[in-house]
Amino acid sequence: MSKNEGVIIDNTFLYEVRDSITSIDSTMKKKMWFKDSTVIDEVRSLYFIEDAKNTTVDFKLEYYRFTDLRTKNVWIFSSFSDTATAMRRYNMYDSTDIVGGWDFKRKWEDKTFEFKQLRDTVIHNEKYHIYVAKGPDSTKNDAIFAYAAVSSIYPIFSLDYNLSSKIKLPILKTDYSTTHEVADRIISSSLSLLRDTLTIEEKRVFEAWEQYAKKHPPK
C-alpha cells in the first residue's frame, strides 16, 4: 500500500582505496519529506578536505527545496519554517538554473549499462528484485546492482527512474563499484522510510509553503 505522507532518508556511502590506503570513507544522510504530490528535501553541499594520506568529507546543509510534482515547479527556502519565504524559484524542466536536491529524473547516464534481472532477495522483511549491469570496459570492472522494491510503498522516489519506468517498480538501493587506474571505489545509495507520518510542525510547513507557492509561481 502506497504512503501519501512521511519522511525518507537518502543514504549515500562512498568508499575509496588508493594504493592500498583508505583515502575516503564517508556516509551522507539527507531527509526528504513528502505529502501527496509535494516533496521537501534537504540540499547539502559536498566538501573535500585533503591531506597527504586521507580525504575528509563534509556534507553541509545549505537550504531546503520544495517541489510540486504536479507542476514540476521548485522553490528554495533557507530554513524549515512555516514563516520562511523562498529565495529562488524555477521549473525543473524549463530552467537551466537547477539548484541541487533530489533529482526526479535520476538515472545512470551511461547508456552502455544494460540491466538484467539477477535474482530476488529479502532486506528487512521487504522483497527485492536484483538487477545487475556491467560497464563496457572490462579492465575497470564497473558494475551496478539495483534493488527494486516489490512492495511499492513510496513510488515517487527511485534511484533510477529509467529502470523503474521499464519494470514498474521503484529502485530503493544501488551499489556501484569500479576499479580505476588510481583507485578502487564503491558508491552505495539507499532510500529508507524513517516514518509514515508527519509531525504537526511539518504539516504546518507543507501547508504554508503550498500557499506561498500558489501566490508566487516561477516567472
N, C-alpha and C positions, 0 to 999 in steps of 0.2 A: 504493500500500500504506500503510495507516494505521500510525502510530508509536504505541507504547504507553508511551514514556518520552522525555523530552527537556526542552529549555529553549526557551521562546518569548520574543521581545522584542516588547513592546507599545509602538509608537511613536505619539506624538501631536504634530503640528506645528500651531502656532497663529500666524497672521499677520494683523495688523490695521493698517489705514491710516486715520488721522483727519486730515481737512483736508490731504491730500497728504503727510502726515508719518507715517512708520512708528512706531506707538506700541507695538506688541507684536510681537516676533519671537522665538519660543521653541520648543524641542523637548523633550518629556519622553519618557524611555525607562524602561520598567518590565520587570522579569524575571518570568516565570511558569514554574514547574517543574511537570511533570506526570508521573504514573506510574499507569498503568491508569486507575482511576476517581477518583483523588485529585489535587488541584492545590494548589500553594503559590504565592501571588503576593505581590508587594510592594505595600504600601499607602502611597501618598505623598500629602502634603497640598500644595495649591496656594497659594502666597503671592504677592500682587501688591504691588510697591513702586513707587509713582508719584511722579513729579516733574512739572514744568511741561510737559515735552515727551514724555517716554517713560515706559513702564511696564516695570519689570524683573520677570521671573517666576522664582520659585524653587520647586523641587519637592523637598520634604523627606521623606526616608524615615522613616515613623513606626513601622511594625511589619510583621509577616508574617501572612498569613491562610491557614489550612489548610482546604480544603473537601473533603468526601466527597460526590461526586456521586450515590452510591447512596442515601444517607440525606438529602442536602441539608443536613447539619449542618456548622457552621463553628466553628473555634477560632482565637483571636487570640493570637499569640506575639510577644514583644518582640524576640527575636533568632533568627537562623537557626542553631540549635544542637540537637543531639540530647539535651541535658540541660535544655532550656527547658521551662517549664510555661506553660499557657495563662492569659492574663489575663481572657479572656471567652470565652463560647461560646453559640451560638444556632442555630436552624434558619432558613435563608434565606427560607422561605416563611411560617413561623409567627410570626416575630419582627418587631416594628416597630423594633427597636433594631439596624438594619443598620449595619455598620461597613465603609465603603469597599471597595476592592479590585475585582477583576474582576466584572462584572455578567453572570451566566449567564442573565439574562432580557433582555439588552440588545437594544434596538430603537429605531427612530426613532418617538418618541411621537406625533407629529402624523399622524393617520390620513389627512389630506388628501394626503400624499405617496404616490403610487401608482407603483411601479416598473414600467418597461417595458424589455425587453431591447433593447440598442442594437447591440452588435457584439462580436466577440472580439478579444483582444489577447494578446501573449506578454510576460511580465515575468520576467527572469532564468530563461529556458527553461521557465517554467511558463505553461500556457494558462489564460486567464481569460475568463468571460463578463462583459461590462459591462452593468449595468443603470442606468437614469437615472430620477430622479423630480424634478419641479419643484413648487415651492410654489404655493399658490392665489393669492398676491398678486404680480401681475406687476411691480409697482413695486419690489419688493425683489430680484427676480432670484434667488430662492432656488433652489438646485439641489443634488442629491445624486447622486454617482456611486458605485455599489457594484460591487466586483470579486469575482466568485465563482470560487473555485479549482476547476478541473475535476478535478484530481487531489487528492482529499480526504485529505491525509496526516496532518492532526491535526484531525479533525472536531469535537472537543468545544469548540473555540473558534470564535466567529463575531462579527463586528462588527454583525450584525443577525440575531438568531435568528428573527424573524418571516419575513423573506425567505428565510432558509436552510431553514425548515420547508416553504416552498412549492416551492422549486426543488431541495431535497435536496442542496445544496452549501454549504460554509462561505464566508462573506464575509470575506475577509482584507485588504481595503483599501477605504476610503471617502474620498471627497473632498467636502466641503461648502463651498459658497461662498454668500455673501449680501451684498446691498447695503442697509445700513440708512440711516436719516436722518443719522446722525452718523459712520458708519464702514463701510468695506468689510472683510469678514472671510473668511478661509479657514481651515478646520479639516481637516487631513488625518490619517487614522489608518491604521495598517497593522500586521499581525502577521507576523513573520518567524521562521523556525526558526534559532536560534543553533546548536544541535547536537541530535542524536537519541540522545544517551546521557546518563547521569547519572554524576557522579563518585562515588567511594567515600563521601566525606563527605556528599554529597547523598542517597545511598541510605540512609545511617545516619539522617539527619534524617527521611526518609519513614518508615522502619521505627519509629523512636522515637515519632513523632507519631501514627502509626496505632495503636500500642499504647496511647499516652496517651488517644487518642480513644475507644477501646473501654472504658477504665476510667472515663472522665469524659465521658459524653454530656451534651448540653444538658438542663437541667431543665425 
